[in-house]
Amino acid sequence: MAWRGLLWGVFLLLGAGAILLNAPGLFQHAYAWYYRGKVGSLPAYPGPLKVRLLVLAPHPDDEALAAGGLIQRVWAAGGAVYIAWMTLGDGFQWDAALLDRTLRPRPEDLRRLAIRRREEAKAAARTLGVPEDHLYFLGYPDRGLLHLFLENFYTPYRSPATGLDRVAYPGTLTPGAPYTGRAWEEDLGRVLDWVQPGLVLAPAPEDAHVDHRATAYLALRLLGERGWLDRLRFYVVHGGLEWPLPKGLHPGLYLEPPPRGRHLAWQRLDLTPEETRVKLEALEAHRSQMEILGRFMEAFVRKNELFAPALGLGGDR
């Protein structure tokens, strides 16, 4: 009868609508499952690992998320590791709100958060075997690095989170330096010239976070000026909606290439169970972040880490 056909049509439309509404989640899980199965066929990270490694981290915790295993491997091979943090994470208002139990964190709350995150970064570095004299805190504004790179290269930027327009934290490389792209460039260039790294890790330009993209752009400029682009390897932390899946601790799974960077020439560094254990311990040292982002951070403790040469395959980057 006609009414039955109409009823079936309504049911089909409702079912199709429900599937479409849930399509993003279905797609992300399907992506993770499909690409995770291909990780084992990626080329192994070639080394050499007895190098002077410099890790460029936009925020405290990026160094352990992206390279906690590689850092350990370089030390074990007789190399040396240095870490430079671009910011102290003083723009993460959700974190300050949780820690200070307030709905509207004040600038002074976020400044206290920066000091706490600096100490957490030191603790994480100790866990990974990196001595304190190999650590550089630049202290530029969290969520402001792209402004420095694009609009505020010469004119100081004022952080809407902290109210600061210059580096104000103790233990930073150049206290009092203005929040300008030029000052940031000079500081990072100074670190590169001091360390003389044989290998530099930096976020990929494809990373979704604006601070990560800005760090990638500045790294490409400075290393290109020095003729060191062959020393640069990319990593991704913010790789697309819901990546990596599943959330939480799954050390027996491969970490698959991020959706935003799946076209990069990824190389796989397989980790030992001990390396994954120490990596997790380093992440747990970032206690302020684990309280709010724990399941996301734990999802990076996998069987492998992923790095891509900046020049890509065939030198097309």
CORMOVEN-V614571 format. One record per residue. N is the residue number from 1. RES is the residue in three letters. PSI is psi in degrees with one decimal (999 if undefined). Layout:
# CORMOVEN-V614571
n:N res:RES psi:PSI
n:N res:RES psi:PSI
This chain:
# CORMOVEN-V614571
n:1 res:MET psi:157.8
n:2 res:ALA psi:-38.5
n:3 res:TRP psi:-30.4
n:4 res:ARG psi:-40.5
n:5 res:GLY psi:-40.5
n:6 res:LEU psi:-40.5
n:7 res:LEU psi:-43.4
n:8 res:TRP psi:-38.2
n:9 res:GLY psi:-41.2
n:10 res:VAL psi:-45.3
n:11 res:PHE psi:-42.5
n:12 res:LEU psi:-41.5
n:13 res:LEU psi:-43.0
n:14 res:LEU psi:-42.4
n:15 res:GLY psi:-42.8
n:16 res:ALA psi:-39.6
n:17 res:GLY psi:-41.6
n:18 res:ALA psi:-39.5
n:19 res:ILE psi:-43.3
n:20 res:LEU psi:-38.9
n:21 res:LEU psi:-31.5
n:22 res:ASN psi:4.2
n:23 res:ALA psi:-41.2
n:24 res:PRO psi:-44.1
n:25 res:GLY psi:-41.9
n:26 res:LEU psi:-42.4
n:27 res:PHE psi:-44.7
n:28 res:GLN psi:-40.5
n:29 res:HIS psi:-40.0
n:30 res:ALA psi:-40.9
n:31 res:TYR psi:-48.5
n:32 res:ALA psi:-45.5
n:33 res:TRP psi:-44.4
n:34 res:TYR psi:-49.9
n:35 res:TYR psi:-27.4
n:36 res:ARG psi:-34.6
n:37 res:GLY psi:-13.8
n:38 res:LYS psi:-8.0
n:39 res:VAL psi:-39.1
n:40 res:GLY psi:-21.8
n:41 res:SER psi:-1.5
n:42 res:LEU psi:150.6
n:43 res:PRO psi:143.3
n:44 res:ALA psi:146.7
n:45 res:TYR psi:126.4
n:46 res:PRO psi:-17.1
n:47 res:GLY psi:-162.1
n:48 res:PRO psi:155.1
n:49 res:LEU psi:-7.9
n:50 res:LYS psi:77.7
n:51 res:VAL psi:170.9
n:52 res:ARG psi:106.7
n:53 res:LEU psi:129.7
n:54 res:LEU psi:120.3
n:55 res:VAL psi:123.2
n:56 res:LEU psi:115.2
n:57 res:ALA psi:120.2
n:58 res:PRO psi:-36.0
n:59 res:HIS psi:153.9
n:60 res:PRO psi:125.5
n:61 res:ASP psi:-23.1
n:62 res:ASP psi:-33.6
n:63 res:GLU psi:-41.2
n:64 res:ALA psi:-39.4
n:65 res:LEU psi:-47.5
n:66 res:ALA psi:-34.1
n:67 res:ALA psi:23.0
n:68 res:GLY psi:-35.3
n:69 res:GLY psi:-45.0
n:70 res:LEU psi:-39.3
n:71 res:ILE psi:-45.7
n:72 res:GLN psi:-40.9
n:73 res:ARG psi:-38.1
n:74 res:VAL psi:-44.8
n:75 res:TRP psi:-44.0
n:76 res:ALA psi:-29.1
n:77 res:ALA psi:-1.9
n:78 res:GLY psi:11.3
n:79 res:GLY psi:-167.8
n:80 res:ALA psi:147.3
n:81 res:VAL psi:137.3
n:82 res:TYR psi:146.6
n:83 res:ILE psi:133.3
n:84 res:ALA psi:120.4
n:85 res:TRP psi:127.1
n:86 res:MET psi:-39.7
n:87 res:THR psi:171.2
n:88 res:LEU psi:17.2
n:89 res:GLY psi:35.2
n:90 res:ASP psi:13.1
n:91 res:GLY psi:7.3
n:92 res:PHE psi:86.5
n:93 res:GLN psi:-33.0
n:94 res:TRP psi:-40.8
n:95 res:ASP psi:-47.8
n:96 res:ALA psi:-37.6
n:97 res:ALA psi:-42.0
n:98 res:LEU psi:-45.8
n:99 res:LEU psi:-35.9
n:100 res:ASP psi:3.6
n:101 res:ARG psi:51.6
n:102 res:THR psi:146.5
n:103 res:LEU psi:-24.5
n:104 res:ARG psi:84.4
n:105 res:PRO psi:138.6
n:106 res:ARG psi:163.2
n:107 res:PRO psi:-39.1
n:108 res:GLU psi:-28.6
n:109 res:ASP psi:-42.8
n:110 res:LEU psi:-31.3
n:111 res:ARG psi:-38.6
n:112 res:ARG psi:-38.5
n:113 res:LEU psi:-40.7
n:114 res:ALA psi:-43.7
n:115 res:ILE psi:-42.1
n:116 res:ARG psi:-43.0
n:117 res:ARG psi:-31.2
n:118 res:ARG psi:-44.0
n:119 res:GLU psi:-37.2
n:120 res:GLU psi:-39.1
n:121 res:ALA psi:-39.6
n:122 res:LYS psi:-42.4
n:123 res:ALA psi:-41.8
n:124 res:ALA psi:-41.5
n:125 res:ALA psi:-41.0
n:126 res:ARG psi:-42.3
n:127 res:THR psi:-36.7
n:128 res:LEU psi:-0.5
n:129 res:GLY psi:12.4
n:130 res:VAL psi:119.8
n:131 res:PRO psi:156.4
n:132 res:GLU psi:-28.9
n:133 res:ASP psi:2.3
n:134 res:HIS psi:11.9
n:135 res:LEU psi:135.9
n:136 res:TYR psi:122.7
n:137 res:PHE psi:112.2
n:138 res:LEU psi:-35.2
n:139 res:GLY psi:24.8
n:140 res:TYR psi:169.7
n:141 res:PRO psi:126.1
n:142 res:ASP psi:132.9
n:143 res:ARG psi:17.7
n:144 res:GLY psi:-1.1
n:145 res:LEU psi:-36.0
n:146 res:LEU psi:-33.5
n:147 res:HIS psi:-42.1
n:148 res:LEU psi:-41.8
n:149 res:PHE psi:-36.6
n:150 res:LEU psi:-54.3
n:151 res:GLU psi:-26.8
n:152 res:ASN psi:46.2
n:153 res:PHE psi:-34.7
n:154 res:TYR psi:-28.2
n:155 res:THR psi:126.6
n:156 res:PRO psi:140.3
n:157 res:TYR psi:139.7
n:158 res:ARG psi:124.0
n:159 res:SER psi:124.8
n:160 res:PRO psi:-18.0
n:161 res:ALA psi:-45.3
n:162 res:THR psi:-16.4
n:163 res:GLY psi:2.2
n:164 res:LEU psi:149.2
n:165 res:ASP psi:13.9
n:166 res:ARG psi:164.4
n:167 res:VAL psi:121.2
n:168 res:ALA psi:3.1
n:169 res:TYR psi:142.9
n:170 res:PRO psi:150.7
n:171 res:GLY psi:8.0
n:172 res:THR psi:165.9
n:173 res:LEU psi:-45.3
n:174 res:THR psi:79.5
n:175 res:PRO psi:136.9
n:176 res:GLY psi:-6.4
n:177 res:ALA psi:137.4
n:178 res:PRO psi:153.0
n:179 res:TYR psi:76.0
n:180 res:THR psi:156.2
n:181 res:GLY psi:-35.2
n:182 res:ARG psi:-43.5
n:183 res:ALA psi:-42.4
n:184 res:TRP psi:-44.9
n:185 res:GLU psi:-42.8
n:186 res:GLU psi:-41.1
n:187 res:ASP psi:-48.3
n:188 res:LEU psi:-37.0
n:189 res:GLY psi:-37.5
n:190 res:ARG psi:-41.6
n:191 res:VAL psi:-44.7
n:192 res:LEU psi:-42.4
n:193 res:ASP psi:-32.3
n:194 res:TRP psi:-48.2
n:195 res:VAL psi:-35.6
n:196 res:GLN psi:58.1
n:197 res:PRO psi:146.9
n:198 res:GLY psi:-14.6
n:199 res:LEU psi:131.8
n:200 res:VAL psi:128.4
n:201 res:LEU psi:132.8
n:202 res:ALA psi:158.3
n:203 res:PRO psi:151.4
n:204 res:ALA psi:150.2
n:205 res:PRO psi:-18.5
n:206 res:GLU psi:-11.8
n:207 res:ASP psi:141.4
n:208 res:ALA psi:-21.4
n:209 res:HIS psi:133.5
n:210 res:VAL psi:-37.2
n:211 res:ASP psi:-35.5
n:212 res:HIS psi:-42.9
n:213 res:ARG psi:-43.2
n:214 res:ALA psi:-40.0
n:215 res:THR psi:-39.6
n:216 res:ALA psi:-46.1
n:217 res:TYR psi:-43.5
n:218 res:LEU psi:-38.6
n:219 res:ALA psi:-43.1
n:220 res:LEU psi:-40.8
n:221 res:ARG psi:-49.9
n:222 res:LEU psi:-41.1
n:223 res:LEU psi:-34.9
n:224 res:GLY psi:-41.8
n:225 res:GLU psi:-32.7
n:226 res:ARG psi:-1.4
n:227 res:GLY psi:30.1
n:228 res:TRP psi:16.9
n:229 res:LEU psi:-25.4
n:230 res:ASP psi:-11.8
n:231 res:ARG psi:-6.4
n:232 res:LEU psi:131.3
n:233 res:ARG psi:140.9
n:234 res:PHE psi:152.6
n:235 res:TYR psi:165.4
n:236 res:VAL psi:135.1
n:237 res:VAL psi:-41.5
n:238 res:HIS psi:89.2
n:239 res:GLY psi:7.0
n:240 res:GLY psi:166.6
n:241 res:LEU psi:119.8
n:242 res:GLU psi:-3.1
n:243 res:TRP psi:141.3
n:244 res:PRO psi:150.5
n:245 res:LEU psi:151.0
n:246 res:PRO psi:156.5
n:247 res:LYS psi:163.5
n:248 res:GLY psi:-173.9
n:249 res:LEU psi:115.6
n:250 res:HIS psi:69.3
n:251 res:PRO psi:-12.5
n:252 res:GLY psi:-2.9
n:253 res:LEU psi:153.1
n:254 res:TYR psi:148.2
n:255 res:LEU psi:119.2
n:256 res:GLU psi:156.8
n:257 res:PRO psi:141.4
n:258 res:PRO psi:146.4
n:259 res:PRO psi:-40.9
n:260 res:ARG psi:-16.6
n:261 res:GLY psi:26.0
n:262 res:ARG psi:-17.6
n:263 res:HIS psi:-9.6
n:264 res:LEU psi:160.3
n:265 res:ALA psi:72.0
n:266 res:TRP psi:142.9
n:267 res:GLN psi:144.1
n:268 res:ARG psi:125.6
n:269 res:LEU psi:109.0
n:270 res:ASP psi:135.9
n:271 res:LEU psi:149.3
n:272 res:THR psi:160.7
n:273 res:PRO psi:-36.9
n:274 res:GLU psi:-39.3
n:275 res:GLU psi:-39.0
n:276 res:THR psi:-35.5
n:277 res:ARG psi:-46.3
n:278 res:VAL psi:-36.4
n:279 res:LYS psi:-44.8
n:280 res:LEU psi:-40.7
n:281 res:GLU psi:-38.5
n:282 res:ALA psi:-40.9
n:283 res:LEU psi:-39.4
n:284 res:GLU psi:-21.3
n:285 res:ALA psi:-23.8
n:286 res:HIS psi:66.5
n:287 res:ARG psi:-38.6
n:288 res:SER psi:-33.1
n:289 res:GLN psi:-36.7
n:290 res:MET psi:-29.5
n:291 res:GLU psi:-31.4
n:292 res:ILE psi:-25.6
n:293 res:LEU psi:23.3
n:294 res:GLY psi:-46.5
n:295 res:ARG psi:-34.2
n:296 res:PHE psi:-45.8
n:297 res:MET psi:-41.1
n:298 res:GLU psi:-26.9
n:299 res:ALA psi:-11.9
n:300 res:PHE psi:-4.0
n:301 res:VAL psi:88.5
n:302 res:ARG psi:-172.9
n:303 res:LYS psi:-11.3
n:304 res:ASN psi:165.9
n:305 res:GLU psi:159.8
n:306 res:LEU psi:134.4
n:307 res:PHE psi:147.0
n:308 res:ALA psi:132.2
n:309 res:PRO psi:139.8
n:310 res:ALA psi:-30.9
n:311 res:LEU psi:-13.5
n:312 res:GLY psi:-173.1
n:313 res:LEU psi:132.8
n:314 res:GLY psi:10.4
n:315 res:GLY psi:30.4
n:316 res:ASP psi:6.8
n:317 res:ARG psi:999
